[in-house]
Amino acid sequence: MGNAIEARGLTVELGGRKILRGLDFTVPAGQVTGLLGPSGCGKTTLLRCVVGVQQISVGSAQVLGVPAGSASLRSKVGYVTQAPSVYLDLTVRDNVDFFASVYGVSPSAATRALADVGLSERAGQKVGTLSGGQRTRVSLACALLSAPELLILDEPTVGLDPVLRRDLWVRFHALADAGTTLFVSSHVMDEAGRCSQLLMMREGSLIADDTPDALRAATGTDDLEEAFLRLISAEAPA
């Protein structure tokens, strides 16, 4: 299926400081790729580059075969930010109906999106009264309305209980099985094993780009958090 994202020498400099340092990577189409690393390592900046809302200082990012941020990508790329981008004073259904009208899709598509994220029974509830995890699912439903080829998710499971995290990951893989490419960031290392491909970041640089099994084999450990630490140690000057 090729690659959904291709970055070459991707560099972002802000206020005289390099946030991203010449990244080269690809994200294969039709699977879940994880972007893992500690808070502050540049994950959100990288996702913003892919979406096209962050200016790239040097290098390039191609998304679905065209430069990131191209107008043709607006209906093909879904983006769920860390803070749910929905209206708290509207009901779940009103939010989804609003975004359905923006995307020009039918009310039946809104109904399907709510069912897809398990919020049909909450449709009449105001978003402001929902839990954090439920608000994230409302944002996800809105992003799904355009049936995006690529779905960018910035730490979608942060602060969620284990059951909600599990349910969201089940949904992510169902989307991938249906042909959607997912690029998911997280600083929770136990989510690394749920991904088909992993990009591991530290201080604006990539320290790994491989499958979970290959990283385990290369570092000699079954624990992906320990694998991350061993990769850091291997990079440290003697």
C-alpha positions as CSV (number, residue, x, y, z in Angstrom):
1,M,0.0,0.0,0.0
2,G,3.0,2.3,0.1
3,N,3.7,5.0,2.6
4,A,1.2,7.5,4.0
5,I,3.9,9.8,5.4
6,E,7.5,10.4,4.2
7,A,9.8,12.9,6.0
8,R,13.2,13.8,4.8
9,G,15.6,16.0,6.9
10,L,12.6,17.4,8.9
11,T,13.8,20.2,11.1
12,V,11.9,22.7,13.2
13,E,13.7,25.6,14.9
14,L,11.8,27.9,17.3
15,G,13.4,30.8,19.1
16,G,16.9,29.7,18.1
17,R,16.4,26.2,19.5
18,K,16.0,23.0,17.4
19,I,12.8,21.2,18.3
20,L,13.1,18.6,15.6
21,R,16.5,17.6,14.4
22,G,16.7,16.4,10.8
23,L,14.2,13.5,11.0
24,D,14.0,10.9,8.3
25,F,11.2,8.4,8.5
26,T,8.2,6.8,6.7
27,V,4.8,5.8,8.1
28,P,3.4,2.8,6.1
29,A,-0.2,3.0,5.0
30,G,-3.0,1.0,6.5
31,Q,-1.5,0.3,9.9
32,V,-1.0,1.8,13.4
33,T,2.3,3.5,13.8
34,G,3.2,4.7,17.3
35,L,5.2,7.8,18.1
36,L,6.7,7.2,21.5
37,G,8.8,9.3,23.7
38,P,8.9,11.4,27.0
39,S,6.9,14.6,27.3
40,G,8.7,17.5,25.7
41,C,10.7,15.5,23.2
42,G,8.9,17.0,20.1
43,K,6.1,14.6,19.4
44,T,3.3,17.2,19.1
45,T,5.5,19.5,17.0
46,L,6.1,16.5,14.6
47,L,2.4,15.8,14.4
48,R,1.7,19.4,13.7
49,C,4.2,19.3,10.8
50,V,2.4,16.3,9.3
51,V,-1.0,18.0,9.6
52,G,0.5,21.2,8.1
53,V,0.0,23.7,10.9
54,Q,3.6,23.9,11.9
55,Q,6.2,25.6,9.7
56,I,9.1,23.4,8.8
57,S,12.5,25.1,9.0
58,V,14.5,22.6,6.9
59,G,13.5,19.4,5.0
60,S,10.1,18.2,3.9
61,A,7.1,16.1,4.8
62,Q,5.0,14.4,2.2
63,V,1.5,13.2,3.2
64,L,-0.5,10.9,1.0
65,G,1.9,11.8,-1.9
66,V,1.6,15.6,-1.6
67,P,3.3,18.3,0.6
68,A,2.0,18.4,4.2
69,G,-0.7,21.1,4.5
70,S,-1.9,20.9,0.9
71,A,-5.5,21.9,0.4
72,S,-6.2,18.5,-1.1
73,L,-5.5,16.9,2.2
74,R,-8.2,18.7,4.2
75,S,-10.8,15.9,3.7
76,K,-8.3,13.1,3.8
77,V,-6.5,13.8,7.2
78,G,-8.2,13.7,10.6
79,Y,-6.5,15.3,13.6
80,V,-7.3,14.7,17.2
81,T,-5.4,17.1,19.5
82,Q,-4.5,16.5,23.1
83,A,-7.2,18.9,24.3
84,P,-10.6,17.7,22.9
85,S,-11.6,20.2,20.2
86,V,-15.4,20.1,20.7
87,Y,-18.0,22.5,22.2
88,L,-18.6,21.8,25.9
89,D,-22.0,23.6,25.9
90,L,-23.5,21.4,23.1
91,T,-24.6,17.8,23.3
92,V,-22.6,15.0,21.9
93,R,-25.0,14.7,19.0
94,D,-25.0,18.5,18.3
95,N,-21.2,18.5,18.1
96,V,-21.1,15.5,15.7
97,D,-24.0,17.0,13.6
98,F,-22.1,20.3,13.4
99,F,-18.9,18.7,12.1
100,A,-21.0,16.5,9.8
101,S,-22.4,19.7,8.2
102,V,-18.9,21.2,7.9
103,Y,-17.6,18.0,6.1
104,G,-20.8,17.8,4.0
105,V,-21.7,14.3,5.1
106,S,-25.1,12.9,6.0
107,P,-26.8,12.6,9.4
108,S,-26.5,8.9,9.1
109,A,-22.7,9.2,9.0
110,A,-22.9,11.1,12.3
111,T,-24.9,8.3,13.8
112,R,-22.4,5.8,12.6
113,A,-19.5,7.8,14.0
114,L,-21.1,7.9,17.4
115,A,-21.7,4.2,17.3
116,D,-18.1,3.6,16.3
117,V,-16.7,5.3,19.4
118,G,-19.4,3.8,21.7
119,L,-21.2,7.0,22.5
120,S,-24.7,6.4,21.0
121,E,-26.3,6.2,24.5
122,R,-24.6,9.6,25.4
123,A,-25.8,11.4,22.3
124,G,-28.2,13.7,24.3
125,Q,-25.7,14.6,27.0
126,K,-23.8,17.9,27.1
127,V,-20.1,17.4,26.4
128,G,-19.2,19.5,29.4
129,T,-20.7,16.8,31.7
130,L,-18.7,13.9,30.2
131,S,-15.5,12.4,31.6
132,G,-12.2,13.3,29.9
133,G,-12.0,10.0,28.1
134,Q,-15.6,10.4,26.8
135,R,-14.7,13.9,25.5
136,T,-11.7,12.4,23.7
137,R,-14.1,9.9,22.0
138,V,-16.4,12.8,20.9
139,S,-13.4,14.4,19.2
140,L,-12.5,11.1,17.6
141,A,-16.1,10.7,16.3
142,C,-15.9,14.2,14.8
143,A,-12.6,13.4,13.1
144,L,-14.0,10.1,11.7
145,L,-16.8,11.9,9.9
146,S,-14.7,12.7,6.9
147,A,-13.6,9.0,6.6
148,P,-10.0,10.1,6.6
149,E,-7.3,8.1,4.9
150,L,-4.9,9.3,7.6
151,L,-5.8,9.8,11.3
152,I,-3.4,11.7,13.5
153,L,-3.9,11.2,17.2
154,D,-1.9,13.2,19.8
155,E,-1.8,11.3,23.1
156,P,-5.4,10.2,22.8
157,T,-5.3,8.0,25.9
158,V,-3.6,10.3,28.3
159,G,-5.3,10.2,31.7
160,L,-7.7,7.5,30.7
161,D,-8.4,4.4,32.9
162,P,-7.2,1.0,31.6
163,V,-10.6,-0.1,30.3
164,L,-11.0,3.0,28.2
165,R,-7.5,2.8,26.9
166,R,-8.0,-0.8,25.9
167,D,-11.3,0.0,24.1
168,L,-9.7,2.9,22.2
169,W,-6.9,0.7,21.0
170,V,-9.3,-1.9,19.9
171,R,-11.0,0.8,17.8
172,F,-7.7,2.0,16.4
173,H,-6.9,-1.4,15.1
174,A,-10.4,-1.9,13.7
175,L,-9.9,1.4,11.7
176,A,-6.5,0.2,10.5
177,D,-8.0,-3.2,9.4
178,A,-10.5,-1.2,7.4
179,G,-7.7,0.7,5.6
180,T,-7.2,3.9,7.6
181,T,-3.6,4.8,8.5
182,L,-3.1,5.8,12.1
183,F,-0.2,7.8,13.5
184,V,-0.6,7.8,17.3
185,S,1.7,9.6,19.8
186,S,2.1,8.5,23.4
187,H,4.5,8.8,26.3
188,V,3.2,5.6,27.9
189,M,5.6,2.9,26.9
190,D,3.3,0.0,27.5
191,E,1.3,1.2,24.5
192,A,4.3,0.6,22.3
193,G,3.5,-3.1,22.0
194,R,0.1,-2.2,20.5
195,C,1.6,-0.7,17.4
196,S,2.7,-2.3,14.2
197,Q,5.5,0.1,13.7
198,L,7.3,2.4,16.3
199,L,9.1,5.7,16.0
200,M,10.9,6.4,19.3
201,M,12.0,10.0,20.0
202,R,14.3,11.7,22.5
203,E,15.2,15.4,22.6
204,G,13.9,16.1,19.0
205,S,15.7,13.1,17.4
206,L,14.6,9.6,16.4
207,I,16.4,6.9,18.2
208,A,14.5,4.0,16.7
209,D,12.3,3.2,13.7
210,D,11.2,-0.4,13.6
211,T,8.6,-3.0,14.7
212,P,8.2,-3.8,18.4
213,D,9.5,-7.4,17.8
214,A,12.6,-6.1,16.0
215,L,13.3,-3.6,18.8
216,R,13.0,-6.3,21.4
217,A,15.4,-8.5,19.4
218,A,17.9,-5.7,18.8
219,T,18.0,-4.6,22.5
220,G,17.8,-8.1,24.0
221,T,14.8,-7.4,26.2
222,D,11.0,-8.1,26.0
223,D,10.2,-4.9,27.9
224,L,9.9,-2.0,25.4
225,E,10.5,0.6,28.1
226,E,13.7,-1.1,28.9
227,A,14.5,-1.3,25.2
228,F,14.0,2.5,25.0
229,L,16.4,3.0,28.0
230,R,19.0,0.7,26.4
231,L,18.8,2.6,23.1
232,I,19.5,5.8,25.0
233,S,22.4,4.2,26.8
234,A,23.9,3.0,23.5
235,E,23.8,6.6,22.2
236,A,25.5,8.1,25.2
237,P,29.1,9.0,24.7
238,A,31.6,6.7,26.3
